[in-house]
Amino acid sequence: MAPFLLRDLAMSTALIRAGFSLAELSVILAVIGVFFSLSLPAFLNYYQTAQIRGAAADVASYVNQGRQLAIQMNCSVAVQVTATGISYTRQANCQNPGVWTGPGTDAAGNIPAPDGITLATSATPIFTNLGAAAPAATLTVTHGSSSLSVLVSASGRVTVGP
């Protein structure tokens, strides 16, 4: 029985000594570091692109909300765009002309742009009670050096484009 016990003791000692040396661990950490440094620029580019696309989608939904207000109130609504936000103005053919305040707006009727985003527009789109826009407009959403356009066609369709 003693030879079996000695053999089991030798095997358990070998298992305890199994592991990685410092050199092997250093190589593994170096490989992980290289992969991380190669993937970081791609991740940052993806993050910035996702941020501008999300902001453009938000702006497109705000413009669509102005269109829906015009249809709902059965009068013309202008979507006023400033560098820092959007507001809706009911036109003279509305029962209560003036700045619209409601869910999502502050007391002055402004909807703030997402953080770090600036807005610009080629024209102020005015939606009719049928949902058409006059004039058609291009809203530019900018974050840092990246920009994306929100297009408002004369038919009232709102799309996010390059």
C-alpha positions as CSV (number, residue, x, y, z in Angstrom):
1,M,0.0,0.0,0.0
2,A,2.9,2.3,0.6
3,P,3.9,2.5,-3.1
4,F,0.4,3.8,-4.0
5,L,0.5,6.5,-1.3
6,L,4.0,7.7,-2.5
7,R,2.7,7.8,-6.1
8,D,-0.4,9.8,-5.1
9,L,1.8,12.2,-3.0
10,A,4.2,12.7,-6.0
11,M,1.2,13.5,-8.3
12,S,-0.4,16.0,-5.9
13,T,3.0,17.7,-5.5
14,A,3.3,18.0,-9.3
15,L,-0.1,19.6,-9.5
16,I,0.7,22.1,-6.8
17,R,3.8,23.2,-8.7
18,A,1.9,23.6,-12.0
19,G,1.3,27.2,-13.0
20,F,2.6,30.1,-15.1
21,S,6.1,31.6,-14.8
22,L,6.6,35.4,-14.6
23,A,7.8,35.4,-18.2
24,E,4.7,33.7,-19.5
25,L,2.4,36.1,-17.6
26,S,4.4,39.0,-19.0
27,V,3.9,37.8,-22.6
28,I,0.2,37.4,-22.0
29,L,-0.2,40.9,-20.6
30,A,1.9,42.3,-23.5
31,V,-0.5,40.6,-26.0
32,I,-3.6,41.9,-24.2
33,G,-2.0,45.4,-24.2
34,V,-1.4,45.3,-27.9
35,F,-4.9,44.2,-28.7
36,F,-6.3,46.9,-26.4
37,S,-4.2,49.6,-28.0
38,L,-5.2,48.5,-31.5
39,S,-8.9,48.5,-30.7
40,L,-9.1,51.7,-28.8
41,P,-9.2,54.1,-31.8
42,A,-11.9,52.1,-33.5
43,F,-14.0,52.1,-30.3
44,L,-13.6,55.9,-29.9
45,N,-14.7,56.4,-33.5
46,Y,-17.7,54.2,-33.0
47,Y,-18.6,56.1,-29.8
48,Q,-18.5,59.5,-31.5
49,T,-20.5,58.3,-34.5
50,A,-23.1,56.7,-32.3
51,Q,-23.4,59.9,-30.3
52,I,-24.0,62.1,-33.4
53,R,-26.4,59.6,-34.9
54,G,-28.4,59.5,-31.6
55,A,-28.5,63.3,-31.5
56,A,-29.7,63.5,-35.1
57,A,-32.4,60.9,-34.4
58,D,-33.6,63.0,-31.4
59,V,-33.7,66.2,-33.6
60,A,-35.6,64.4,-36.3
61,S,-38.2,63.2,-33.7
62,Y,-38.5,66.8,-32.4
63,V,-39.2,68.0,-36.0
64,N,-41.7,65.2,-36.5
65,Q,-43.4,66.3,-33.2
66,G,-43.9,69.8,-34.7
67,R,-45.5,68.2,-37.8
68,Q,-47.8,66.1,-35.6
69,L,-48.8,69.3,-33.6
70,A,-49.8,71.0,-36.9
71,I,-51.9,68.0,-37.9
72,Q,-53.4,67.7,-34.4
73,M,-54.3,71.4,-34.0
74,N,-55.4,71.7,-37.6
75,C,-53.2,74.8,-38.2
76,S,-49.7,75.8,-39.3
77,V,-46.8,75.2,-36.9
78,A,-43.3,76.6,-37.4
79,V,-40.3,74.6,-36.0
80,Q,-37.8,77.3,-34.8
81,V,-34.3,76.0,-34.6
82,T,-31.5,77.8,-32.6
83,A,-28.0,76.7,-31.9
84,T,-29.0,75.2,-28.6
85,G,-32.6,74.0,-29.0
86,I,-35.9,73.8,-30.8
87,S,-39.3,75.4,-30.2
88,Y,-42.7,75.3,-31.9
89,T,-44.6,78.4,-32.9
90,R,-48.3,78.3,-33.8
91,Q,-49.0,80.5,-36.7
92,A,-51.7,83.2,-37.2
93,N,-54.3,80.6,-38.5
94,C,-54.3,78.8,-35.2
95,Q,-56.8,79.4,-32.5
96,N,-54.1,80.5,-30.0
97,P,-51.1,81.7,-32.0
98,G,-47.7,81.9,-30.3
99,V,-45.1,79.6,-28.8
100,W,-46.4,76.2,-27.9
101,T,-45.5,74.8,-24.5
102,G,-46.1,71.2,-23.5
103,P,-44.4,68.0,-22.6
104,G,-40.7,68.1,-23.1
105,T,-40.5,71.9,-23.2
106,D,-39.4,74.4,-20.6
107,A,-41.5,77.4,-19.4
108,A,-40.5,79.4,-22.5
109,G,-41.4,76.5,-24.9
110,N,-37.8,75.5,-25.7
111,I,-36.6,71.9,-26.1
112,P,-32.8,71.9,-25.4
113,A,-30.4,70.2,-27.8
114,P,-28.6,67.1,-26.5
115,D,-25.4,67.9,-24.5
116,G,-22.4,68.9,-26.7
117,I,-24.6,69.3,-29.8
118,T,-25.1,72.5,-31.8
119,L,-27.8,73.0,-34.4
120,A,-28.1,75.0,-37.6
121,T,-30.8,75.2,-40.2
122,S,-31.1,76.4,-43.8
123,A,-34.7,77.6,-43.3
124,T,-37.5,77.5,-40.8
125,P,-39.9,74.7,-41.8
126,I,-43.6,75.5,-41.3
127,F,-45.9,72.5,-41.3
128,T,-49.4,72.9,-42.6
129,N,-52.5,71.2,-41.1
130,L,-52.0,68.4,-43.7
131,G,-48.4,67.8,-42.6
132,A,-46.6,69.3,-45.6
133,A,-43.6,71.6,-45.0
134,A,-43.0,75.0,-46.6
135,P,-40.1,75.6,-47.2
136,A,-38.2,72.4,-47.2
137,A,-35.2,72.7,-44.9
138,T,-31.9,71.0,-43.9
139,L,-31.0,71.0,-40.2
140,T,-27.3,70.4,-39.4
141,V,-26.5,68.5,-36.2
142,T,-22.8,69.1,-35.1
143,H,-20.7,67.5,-32.4
144,G,-17.1,68.5,-32.4
145,S,-15.8,68.0,-36.0
146,S,-18.6,65.5,-36.9
147,S,-21.9,66.6,-38.4
148,L,-25.1,65.0,-39.7
149,S,-28.1,66.4,-41.6
150,V,-31.8,66.1,-40.8
151,L,-33.7,66.7,-44.0
152,V,-37.3,68.1,-44.1
153,S,-38.8,67.6,-47.5
154,A,-41.7,69.7,-48.9
155,S,-44.0,66.7,-48.4
156,G,-43.2,66.9,-44.7
157,R,-41.1,63.7,-44.6
158,V,-38.2,64.0,-42.1
159,T,-35.1,61.9,-42.6
160,V,-31.6,61.6,-41.2
161,G,-28.9,61.8,-43.9
162,P,-25.2,62.3,-44.4
